[in-house]
């Protein structure tokens, strides 16, 4: 199957006009002109990642024109998210990826679920818990400082309008455990 994917990518890269500018293939040389379509940008990204030491960086997934299939596969299937070498290479090459698609706005049901979760947290002893933003974006995050925290972490802290909650606090943990079923299902 991998061989078919490689052949598909190579065949796609070979389909250029003789007189026109060429684009990078996953194993080829970057072109003089920057890529403008998502697949060409992704091929340049894959080539960059390999030059940066990620020799097992996968080729783009055939048929996926998002321009992000290789990085999604490396993170989701290969588990590269915690690989320091991968992260360093990603920092170098990420500008070659096409922009991420705009997030779809949450449904009315999801917005209602976020509001119910926030109200539940307030009703269960965390009066500082904020409502989500108008598009469902959280205005809070939970931290678990653990035993190696260099400074004590407050139970609830407001940092530039975002509420930071210490999940190790028994009241906050109990409220979260009691309310998490109100959160919308992901996906």
C-alpha positions in Angstrom: 0.0 0.0 0.0 2.9 2.4 0.8 4.4 1.6 -2.6 1.1 2.6 -4.3 1.1 5.8 -2.3 4.7 6.6 -3.3 3.9 5.9 -7.0 0.8 8.1 -6.9 2.7 11.0 -5.4 5.6 10.5 -7.9 3.1 10.3 -10.8 1.4 13.4 -9.7 4.7 15.2 -9.5 5.6 14.1 -13.0 2.5 15.6 -14.5 3.9 19.1 -15.1 4.1 21.1 -18.3 7.5 20.9 -19.9 7.9 24.6 -20.2 6.2 25.6 -16.9 7.6 25.8 -13.4 8.1 22.6 -11.6 7.1 21.9 -8.0 8.7 19.7 -5.4 8.0 16.1 -5.1 8.4 14.4 -1.8 11.7 13.0 -2.9 12.6 15.8 -5.3 14.2 19.2 -5.4 12.4 22.3 -4.3 11.4 24.5 -7.3 12.5 28.0 -7.8 9.0 29.3 -7.6 6.9 28.8 -4.5 4.1 26.3 -4.6 0.6 27.8 -4.7 -1.7 24.8 -4.5 -2.2 22.7 -1.4 -0.8 19.5 -2.7 2.4 21.1 -4.0 2.9 23.0 -0.7 2.5 19.7 1.1 5.1 18.0 -1.1 7.5 20.8 -0.3 6.7 20.4 3.4 7.4 16.7 3.3 10.7 17.3 1.5 11.7 19.9 4.1 10.8 17.5 7.0 13.0 14.8 5.5 15.9 17.3 5.0 15.5 18.2 8.7 16.1 14.5 9.7 12.6 13.0 9.7 13.5 10.2 7.3 10.3 8.3 7.9 8.1 11.3 7.1 5.2 9.9 5.1 4.2 11.1 1.7 0.9 12.9 1.3 -2.2 10.6 1.4 -3.4 10.0 -2.2 -6.7 11.7 -2.9 -6.4 14.1 0.1 -6.1 17.6 -1.2 -6.0 19.4 2.1 -2.3 19.9 2.0 -2.0 18.5 5.6 -2.5 14.8 5.2 1.2 13.9 5.8 1.5 15.8 9.0 -1.9 14.5 10.3 -0.7 10.9 9.5 2.6 11.5 11.2 0.9 12.9 14.4 -2.2 10.8 14.6 -1.0 7.4 13.3 2.7 7.4 13.8 2.5 9.3 17.2 5.2 11.8 16.3 3.7 14.6 18.5 6.0 13.8 21.4 9.1 13.3 19.3 11.5 16.3 20.0 13.3 15.8 16.6 9.9 15.9 14.8 8.8 19.0 16.7 12.1 20.8 15.8 11.7 19.9 12.2 8.1 21.0 12.2 9.1 24.4 13.6 11.4 24.8 10.6 9.0 23.5 7.9 5.5 24.5 9.1 5.5 27.7 7.0 5.4 25.5 3.9 2.0 24.0 4.8 -1.1 25.7 3.4 -3.3 27.5 5.9 -5.5 25.3 8.1 -9.1 25.4 7.1 -11.3 27.7 9.0 -13.0 26.0 12.0 -16.7 25.4 11.6 -18.7 27.4 14.1 -20.3 25.3 16.8 -23.9 24.3 16.5 -26.5 25.8 18.8 -26.6 22.5 20.7 -22.8 22.7 21.4 -23.1 26.3 22.5 -25.9 25.3 24.8 -23.8 22.4 26.2 -20.9 24.7 26.9 -23.3 27.1 28.7 -24.7 24.2 30.8 -21.2 23.0 31.7 -20.2 26.5 32.9 -23.4 26.9 34.9 -22.8 23.5 36.5 -19.3 24.4 37.5 -20.6 27.6 39.1 -23.4 25.7 40.8 -20.9 23.2 42.2 -18.7 25.6 44.1 -16.6 27.4 41.4 -18.3 30.8 41.1 -15.4 32.2 39.1 -16.0 29.8 36.2 -16.7 31.8 33.0 -19.0 31.2 30.2 -17.4 30.3 26.9 -17.0 33.0 24.2 -19.6 33.7 21.6 -18.2 31.1 19.2 -17.8 28.4 21.9 -14.1 29.2 22.6 -13.1 28.4 26.2 -12.2 31.3 28.4 -10.7 28.8 30.9 -8.2 26.0 31.1 -7.4 23.4 33.8 -3.9 22.8 35.0 -2.5 19.9 37.1 0.7 21.4 38.5 1.9 18.2 40.2 4.5 18.0 42.9 7.3 19.7 41.0 5.7 23.1 40.6 8.3 25.9 41.2 5.7 28.1 42.8 2.4 27.4 44.4 -0.5 27.5 41.9 -3.6 29.2 43.1 -6.9 27.4 43.1 -8.3 29.8 40.5 -6.3 32.6 38.8 -7.3 35.0 36.1 -4.6 35.5 33.5 -5.4 38.2 31.0 -9.1 37.3 30.9 -8.6 33.5 30.9 -9.5 31.6 34.1 -6.9 29.1 35.1 -8.2 26.4 37.4 -6.0 24.0 39.5 -7.6 20.6 38.9 -5.7 19.3 41.9 -7.9 21.4 44.1 -10.5 18.9 45.6 -13.5 21.3 45.0 -12.5 22.0 41.4 -11.9 18.3 40.7 -15.2 17.3 42.2 -17.1 20.0 40.2 -15.4 19.0 37.0 -16.1 15.3 37.5 -19.7 16.1 38.3 -20.1 18.4 35.3 -18.0 16.9 32.5 -20.9 14.9 31.2 -22.5 18.2 30.2 -19.7 19.0 27.7 -20.6 18.2 24.0 -19.1 15.1 22.5 -16.0 15.9 20.4 -16.1 15.6 16.7 
